[in-house]
Structures are given as structure tokens and as C-alpha cells.
Amino acid sequence: MKKGVMIAIAVLVLLTGAAVYWYLHKEQSSVQALTLYGNVDIRQVSLAFDQAGRIAQLNVQEGDRVKKGEVLAQLNTEALDIQRQQAEAQLKVLQQTVIEQDAGTRPEQISQAKAQVVSAQAQLDKANKDLKRLQVLFHDTAGQAISKQELDSAQSNQATAAAAVQERQANLTLLQNGARKEDREAAKAQSEAAQSNLDLIQYQLKQSALIAPVNAVVRARLQEAGDMTSAQKPVYTLALTDPKWVRAYASEQDLGQIKMGASAQVVRDSAPNQPIQGKIGYISSVAEFTPKTVQTEDIRTTLVYEVRIYIHDPNDALKMGQPVTVKIAKSSAE
């Protein structure tokens, strides 16, 4: 009987010791998580047109999800369309001039110029013969057969015919040589300037559409269709939902327990049983005084260090500025 009582006492002692050990271990494990308090932070993008103009249409509203490359708004482009047509026509004219100069003079033009030289030369030969005949008559008859006025008229006709020959010959030489190098270079430069002007107008037409730079959520629609806008007036504010992070602050005593890449859990007050996983991606190397927005158990002013916990939130459960609690396991931090 005594032996049974002793065994029962021994079992009771063992159970009591196990319970005490479990309780102490539970209390110890409960403090193995470092708790920080912070707020959700999200990057924002303010979108504005590159140029001033009247807004023709807006395609999205607040809360809409947009994808990279999606057209969010469009400016009125009627004036730019007209300028583009004018620039295209001017460019065609200048390009045609360059083509003609590079191709040189047509053979038909050269043949025509040669014929004009032959005709002018024939007129000069006739004028020379008439002048010689009148000079002989004037000298032989001592001015009795013809007058001095008729002789002067013949000399003038001969000079005019000689000048016409020189003119036609110079025109033929010009056609045979083609355009000067300087003229060709000037025509090409004018063509390139017209092409640059057209490229600028086409770029302005492209910039008249407001494009989403990344996948995001429309947070604010700041203007409406029909409004006059400029590069200084944002049209939309976009919230970048990936990545999100929690901005928290740790004291100097807790800083030694936080390591880059350590896993963390972000807990919302509205869903304490649904933590969101994250990792520490930034630890500030500069201390600062406790911001007014930081919630800490110790309310006295101390120096703290900013810590960012990056999280992946595909369901968009966390909202910008939302207060959350961050739990970092000491074992993983160490």
C-alpha cells in the first residue's frame, strides 16, 4: 500500500514539474517576438501631360486598376494634325528637290540648250556678215550708200547676237555640270530640318495621350474633360500597389535583434488572425527623434531608427496610412 502511494506521489511530482516547465517555456517563447508599430506606405505617381492643351477625354475613374501602357487620358489634337499634314507636304517638296539634284539634268534639257546655242550662233554669224557688208559699203561709198545710223544699228545687232551666244553657252555649261555641291548640301539640310520638324510634331501627338507608366490603382482624378491643362497640373494620382511596405521605428535596444531579410508578420487590427507575411528590406543607419505618428509602449522621447518591412499584397488588403502591428521573430532575426 505504501509502495503505491509513493508511486502516485512520484507521478504527481513529475506531472507538476512538466507543467511548470511548459508554463515557463511558454512564457519564454511568448517574448521571442519583437513587436513594432507602424503604418502602411505606398508610392504615388502624379501624372500630367507634357504640353498644355484642352483635355478631350478621360478614360478611368478613382479606384480603377490600370495596366502599364494603358491610355488614361487624351488631349485635343486637331491643331497638331493640321501641322503634321503641312510638315509632311513641305518635306515631300524638299525631298523631291534633293532627288532632282542628285539625278542631274535630263538629257532632253541638255539637247534643248545645245539647240539654243546653235540658234544663237547662227544669229551671230548673220549679224557678223551683215555688219561686214555694211562696213564695206560705207567705206567704199564714203557714206553715200548707207547712213552712219544704219551702220551703228548693224554693230548693235552683232553685239546683241554675240551676247546671246555667250548666254546660251553658259546655260548649257550650267546644265551639263548640274547643281553645285553647296546647293546640294543646302537642299539636303533643308530636307533634314523639315524631317526634324515632322518628328517633333509626331512626338507631340504621341505625348498628347497620357499613358500609365506602371500597374497601379487610380487614387485621384484631378481634372475633367474640357479642362485646360498644362505640364504643371496633374491629371491623375496613381498608387503603386506593388511593392507595399510598412514604415516602423525601432529603438536602439531593439536594433540589434533586427536583421536585413528577416521574416516578419504584419497584423491588422481589423483582422488579427490573418497576418500578412513580409521581409525587412531597409534599416536606417541614421537615428532620429520619435515621430509623432509612431505608436510605442514607451511614450517618452527617444532616438529611433526607421525600419521598412516589404510585403506582397495581391489582394490589396492593406491601405495607405493604415496602422498595423509588426511582429518579428527573434530567432529568425538572430
C-alpha positions in Angstrom: 0.0 0.0 0.0 2.8 2.4 0.9 4.5 1.5 -2.3 1.5 2.5 -4.4 1.3 5.8 -2.5 4.9 6.5 -3.2 4.5 5.8 -6.9 1.4 8.1 -7.1 3.4 10.9 -5.3 6.3 10.4 -7.8 4.0 10.6 -10.8 2.3 13.7 -9.4 5.7 15.4 -8.8 6.7 14.6 -12.4 3.5 16.0 -13.8 3.8 19.1 -11.7 7.4 19.6 -12.9 6.3 19.1 -16.5 3.5 21.6 -16.1 5.9 24.1 -14.6 8.4 23.6 -17.3 5.8 24.0 -20.0 4.5 27.2 -18.4 7.9 28.7 -18.1 8.8 27.7 -21.7 5.5 29.2 -22.9 6.3 32.5 -21.1 9.7 32.5 -22.6 8.5 31.7 -26.1 5.9 34.4 -25.8 8.6 37.1 -25.6 10.5 35.6 -28.6 8.7 38.0 -30.9 9.8 41.7 -31.3 6.7 43.9 -31.7 6.9 47.2 -33.6 4.1 49.6 -34.6 3.9 51.4 -37.9 1.8 52.5 -40.9 1.4 51.2 -44.4 3.2 53.3 -47.0 2.6 53.2 -50.8 4.5 55.0 -53.6 2.4 57.5 -55.6 2.8 58.9 -59.1 1.3 62.2 -60.3 0.6 62.1 -64.0 0.5 65.2 -66.1 0.7 66.0 -69.9 4.0 67.2 -71.3 2.3 70.1 -73.0 -0.6 72.5 -72.5 -3.9 71.8 -74.2 -7.6 71.0 -73.7 -8.5 67.6 -72.4 -10.6 65.7 -74.9 -11.4 62.6 -72.8 -10.6 60.8 -69.5 -10.9 57.0 -69.5 -10.6 55.9 -65.9 -12.1 56.7 -62.5 -10.9 56.7 -58.9 -10.4 53.1 -57.7 -9.9 51.6 -61.2 -6.9 49.3 -61.7 -4.8 50.3 -64.7 -2.1 48.4 -66.5 1.2 49.6 -67.8 0.8 51.2 -71.2 -2.9 51.8 -70.9 -4.2 55.2 -72.2 -5.7 57.1 -69.3 -6.5 60.5 -71.0 -6.2 62.3 -74.4 -5.7 65.9 -75.4 -7.4 67.6 -78.3 -5.0 67.2 -81.3 -6.8 68.9 -84.2 -4.2 71.7 -84.5 -1.4 69.2 -84.3 -3.0 67.1 -87.1 -3.0 70.1 -89.4 0.6 71.0 -88.6 1.6 67.4 -89.3 -0.1 67.5 -92.7 1.7 70.7 -93.6 5.1 69.3 -92.4 4.6 66.2 -94.5 3.8 68.2 -97.6 6.8 70.5 -97.1 9.1 67.5 -96.5 7.9 65.9 -99.8 8.8 69.1 -101.8 12.3 69.4 -100.3 12.9 65.6 -100.8 11.9 65.9 -104.4 14.4 68.8 -104.9 17.2 66.7 -103.4 16.3 63.8 -105.7 16.3 66.1 -108.8 19.7 67.5 -107.9 21.2 64.1 -107.3 19.8 62.8 -110.6 21.3 65.7 -112.5 19.9 67.4 -115.6 17.8 65.4 -118.0 19.2 64.7 -121.5 16.3 66.5 -123.1 17.2 69.7 -121.3 20.8 69.5 -122.4 19.7 68.8 -126.0 17.4 71.8 -125.9 20.2 74.0 -124.5 22.6 72.9 -127.3 19.9 73.8 -129.9 19.6 77.2 -128.4 23.4 77.7 -128.6 23.3 76.7 -132.3 20.4 79.0 -133.0 22.2 81.9 -131.2 25.4 81.2 -133.1 23.5 81.3 -136.4 22.1 84.7 -135.5 25.6 85.9 -134.6 27.0 84.7 -137.9 24.3 86.5 -139.8 24.9 89.7 -137.8 28.6 89.5 -138.5 28.0 89.1 -142.2 25.5 92.0 -142.3 28.0 94.2 -140.3 30.9 93.4 -142.7 28.8 94.1 -145.8 27.6 97.4 -144.4 31.1 98.4 -143.4 32.4 97.8 -146.9 29.6 99.8 -148.5 30.1 102.6 -146.0 33.8 102.9 -146.7 33.7 102.4 -150.5 31.0 105.0 -151.0 32.2 107.4 -148.4 29.0 107.1 -146.6 26.8 107.7 -149.6 25.3 104.2 -150.0 24.3 103.8 -146.3 24.0 106.1 -143.4 26.0 106.1 -140.2 22.9 105.2 -138.3 22.4 102.0 -140.3 26.0 101.0 -139.6 25.6 101.6 -135.9 22.4 99.5 -135.9 24.2 96.6 -137.5 27.0 96.9 -135.0 24.4 96.8 -132.2 22.7 93.8 -133.6 26.1 92.0 -133.9 26.9 92.7 -130.2 23.4 91.5 -129.1 23.8 88.3 -131.1 27.3 87.7 -129.5 25.9 88.2 -126.0 23.1 85.8 -126.7 25.6 83.2 -127.8 27.5 83.6 -124.5 24.3 83.4 -122.5 23.1 80.2 -124.2 26.6 78.7 -123.9 26.8 79.5 -120.2 23.3 78.0 -119.7 24.4 74.8 -121.5 27.5 74.6 -119.3 25.4 75.0 -116.1 23.1 72.2 -117.2 25.9 69.9 -118.1 27.7 70.5 -114.7 24.5 70.1 -112.7 23.8 71.7 -109.3 26.8 72.9 -107.3 27.9 70.9 -104.3 26.9 73.8 -102.0 23.4 73.9 -103.4 23.0 70.1 -103.0 24.2 70.3 -99.4 21.8 73.2 -98.6 18.9 71.3 -100.1 19.7 68.2 -98.0 20.0 70.4 -94.9 16.6 71.9 -95.6 15.1 68.4 -96.1 16.6 67.2 -92.8 15.2 70.3 -91.0 11.8 69.5 -92.4 12.1 65.9 -91.3 13.1 67.0 -87.7 10.1 69.3 -87.6 7.8 66.5 -88.6 9.4 64.2 -86.0 8.7 66.9 -83.4 5.1 67.1 -84.3 4.7 63.4 -84.3 6.3 63.3 -80.8 3.8 65.9 -79.6 1.0 63.9 -81.0 2.3 60.8 -79.1 2.6 62.8 -75.9 -1.0 64.0 -76.2 -2.0 60.6 -74.8 -1.5 60.1 -71.1 -0.1 56.6 -70.6 0.1 54.6 -67.4 3.8 54.1 -66.6 3.2 51.0 -64.3 0.5 48.8 -63.0 -1.3 50.8 -60.4 -4.7 51.9 -58.8 -6.2 55.3 -59.6 -6.2 57.2 -56.3 -7.4 60.6 -57.5 -8.9 62.1 -60.7 -7.9 65.8 -60.5 -9.3 67.2 -63.8 -12.2 66.6 -66.2 -12.8 66.5 -69.9 -12.9 70.0 -71.3 -10.4 71.5 -68.8 -7.3 73.4 -70.0 -4.3 71.6 -68.6 -0.5 72.1 -68.6 2.6 70.2 -67.5 2.3 71.7 -64.0 -1.2 70.4 -63.4 -1.5 66.7 -62.6 -4.5 64.9 -64.1 -4.3 61.6 -62.1 -2.6 60.4 -59.0 -1.7 56.7 -59.1 -0.9 54.4 -56.2 1.7 51.7 -56.8 0.3 48.7 -55.1 3.5 46.6 -55.6 5.6 46.8 -53.6 4.0 48.0 -50.4 5.9 48.4 -47.2 5.3 49.2 -43.5 7.2 52.1 -42.1 8.0 51.3 -38.5 10.5 52.6 -35.9 12.8 50.5 -33.6 14.7 51.7 -30.6 18.4 51.3 -30.2 17.9 48.3 -27.9 15.7 46.5 -30.4 18.0 47.4 -33.3 20.4 44.5 -32.5 17.6 42.0 -32.9 16.6 43.2 -36.4 18.4 41.9 -39.5 18.1 42.6 -43.2 16.0 39.9 -44.9 14.4 38.7 -41.6 10.8 37.5 -42.0 8.0 39.4 -40.3 4.3 39.3 -39.8 2.1 42.3 -40.4 -1.1 42.2 -38.3 -4.1 44.5 -38.9 -6.4 45.5 -36.1 -9.4 44.5 -38.2 -8.1 41.0 -38.9 -5.7 40.0 -36.1 -5.9 36.3 -37.1 -4.9 36.9 -40.7 -1.3 38.1 -40.6 0.4 39.1 -43.9 4.0 37.9 -44.4 6.8 40.3 -45.2 10.6 40.8 -45.0 12.7 43.5 -43.6 14.1 45.4 -46.6 15.6 48.6 -45.1 17.1 49.6 -41.8 18.1 53.2 -41.5 21.7 54.0 -40.4 20.7 57.4 -39.0 18.8 57.9 -35.8 16.0 60.4 -35.5 13.7 61.6 -32.8 10.5 59.6 -32.4 7.9 60.9 -34.9 4.5 62.0 -33.6 2.8 59.3 -35.7 4.8 56.4 -34.1 2.9 54.3 -31.6 5.1 52.9 -28.9 4.7 51.5 -25.5 7.2 54.0 -24.1 5.9 57.4 -24.8 8.9 59.3 -23.7 11.1 61.0 -26.5 13.9 58.7 -27.6 16.0 58.2 -30.6 14.7 55.5 -33.0 15.7 54.0 -36.4 13.4 53.7 -39.4 12.7 50.1 -40.5 10.8 49.1 -43.6 9.0 45.8 -44.0 8.3 45.0 -47.6 5.2 42.9 -48.2 3.4 41.3 -51.2 -0.3 42.2 -51.0 -2.0 40.9 -54.2 -5.5 41.2 -52.6 -4.9 44.8 -51.7 -5.8 44.2 -48.1 -3.6 47.0 -46.7 -4.4 50.6 -47.4 -2.2 53.6 -47.4 -1.6 55.0 -43.9 -3.3 52.1 -42.2 -1.8 51.5 -38.7 -0.5 47.9 -38.3 1.5 45.8 -35.8 4.7 44.2 -36.9 5.9 41.0 -35.2 9.5 39.9 -35.9 10.6 36.6 -34.6 13.8 36.9 -32.6 15.1 33.5 -33.7 14.8 34.5 -37.3 16.2 37.9 -36.7 19.2 36.4 -34.9 
